Amino acid sequence: MEIFDGFISGVASELKIPFHKSKDGSYTASIEFENGRSQEINVILRRDEAGDRVINYSSKIGDVNEDTEKDIFRTCLQLNRKFDYGALALEGDTLVMYNSIMLSDIEPRRFIKSLFYIAAKADEIEEILMNSDSN
């Protein structure tokens, strides 16, 4: 975990983006875009089923309810095919943009690209589907 903490610290310093560490070891950062919108992204180090360490990125898009879920799910399944990285997923009743990268494959450029891509796509979809900027 210390290597991951150092990696996050280095990225935060390089990009001038403050990351906040929670008690569970996850990091949260707010990515601001030129259009005045922003998106919060969570980054956590976990182990996959094989025991390998994996970096998980997730960014909240919005809550899904019974009235909107059918249309949103269809749209999400269609959008998932178009993404270069990550996918749309549900965390409880919350729609999120999600991505995973094995820690052993990580390098700063790949970490940063995934961080910004997931935040940007989540923000774009949030604006289209939810008509809001929750972050």
C-alpha positions in Angstrom: 0.0 0.0 0.0 2.9 2.4 0.7 4.0 2.2 -3.0 0.5 3.0 -4.1 0.3 5.9 -1.6 3.6 7.3 -3.0 2.4 6.9 -6.6 -0.8 8.8 -5.8 1.2 11.5 -4.0 3.5 11.8 -7.1 0.5 12.1 -9.5 -1.2 14.7 -7.2 2.0 16.8 -7.1 2.6 16.6 -10.8 -1.0 17.5 -11.8 -1.7 19.9 -8.9 -4.9 17.9 -8.1 -5.5 17.3 -4.4 -6.4 13.7 -3.6 -8.1 13.0 -0.3 -7.5 9.6 1.4 -10.4 8.1 3.3 -10.2 5.6 6.2 -10.8 2.6 3.9 -7.7 3.6 1.9 -9.5 5.0 -1.1 -8.6 8.3 -2.7 -11.0 10.9 -4.0 -10.2 13.8 -6.3 -12.3 16.4 -8.1 -11.4 16.9 -11.8 -12.4 20.3 -13.2 -13.1 20.8 -16.8 -12.8 23.9 -19.1 -16.5 24.1 -19.4 -16.9 24.9 -15.7 -18.1 21.5 -14.8 -16.4 19.1 -12.4 -16.5 15.4 -11.6 -15.5 13.5 -8.5 -13.5 10.3 -9.0 -12.6 7.6 -6.5 -9.5 5.5 -6.8 -8.8 2.4 -4.7 -6.3 -0.4 -4.6 -7.9 -3.8 -4.2 -7.1 -7.5 -4.9 -8.9 -9.3 -7.7 -10.1 -12.9 -7.5 -6.6 -14.2 -8.3 -5.1 -12.1 -5.5 -3.4 -9.6 -7.9 -3.5 -5.9 -6.9 -5.9 -3.9 -9.1 -6.5 -0.1 -9.2 -10.3 0.6 -9.4 -11.6 3.9 -10.7 -15.2 5.0 -10.3 -17.1 8.2 -10.8 -20.7 8.7 -9.9 -23.1 9.7 -12.7 -26.4 9.7 -10.8 -29.1 7.7 -9.1 -31.4 5.4 -11.0 -35.0 5.0 -10.1 -37.9 2.8 -11.4 -39.2 5.6 -13.6 -36.0 6.0 -15.5 -34.1 2.7 -15.3 -35.4 1.0 -18.4 -34.4 3.9 -20.7 -31.1 4.5 -18.9 -30.1 0.8 -18.9 -30.7 0.5 -22.7 -28.7 3.7 -23.3 -25.9 2.5 -21.0 -25.6 -0.9 -22.8 -25.4 0.9 -26.1 -22.8 3.4 -24.8 -20.6 0.6 -23.2 -19.6 -0.6 -26.7 -18.2 2.8 -27.6 -15.9 3.4 -24.6 -12.1 3.1 -25.1 -11.7 2.4 -21.4 -14.1 1.4 -18.6 -17.8 0.7 -18.6 -21.0 1.9 -17.0 -22.1 -0.1 -14.0 -24.4 0.0 -11.0 -23.3 0.5 -7.4 -26.5 -0.1 -5.6 -29.0 2.3 -7.2 -26.2 4.6 -8.5 -24.9 4.6 -12.1 -21.1 4.9 -12.2 -18.4 5.0 -14.8 -15.9 2.3 -13.8 -12.4 1.1 -14.8 -9.8 -1.3 -13.5 -6.0 -1.6 -14.2 -3.7 -4.1 -12.7 -1.1 -2.4 -10.5 1.7 -4.3 -12.1 0.8 -2.8 -15.5 0.5 0.8 -14.2 2.7 3.7 -15.3 2.0 7.4 -14.6 0.8 8.1 -18.1 -1.7 5.2 -18.1 -2.9 6.1 -14.6 -3.5 9.7 -15.5 -5.2 8.9 -18.8 -7.6 6.5 -17.1 -8.3 9.0 -14.3 -9.2 11.8 -16.8 -11.0 9.5 -19.2 -13.3 8.0 -16.6 -14.0 11.4 -15.0 -14.7 13.0 -18.4 -17.0 10.3 -19.6 -18.9 10.2 -16.3 -19.4 13.9 -16.5 -20.5 13.8 -20.2 -23.0 11.0 -19.4 -24.2 12.8 -16.3 -24.9 15.9 -18.3 -26.8 14.0 -21.0 -28.8 11.5 -18.9 -29.3 13.3 -15.6 -29.2 17.0 -16.9 -27.1 18.0 -13.9 -23.7 18.5 -12.4 -23.7 16.7 -9.1 -20.1 17.4 -8.3 
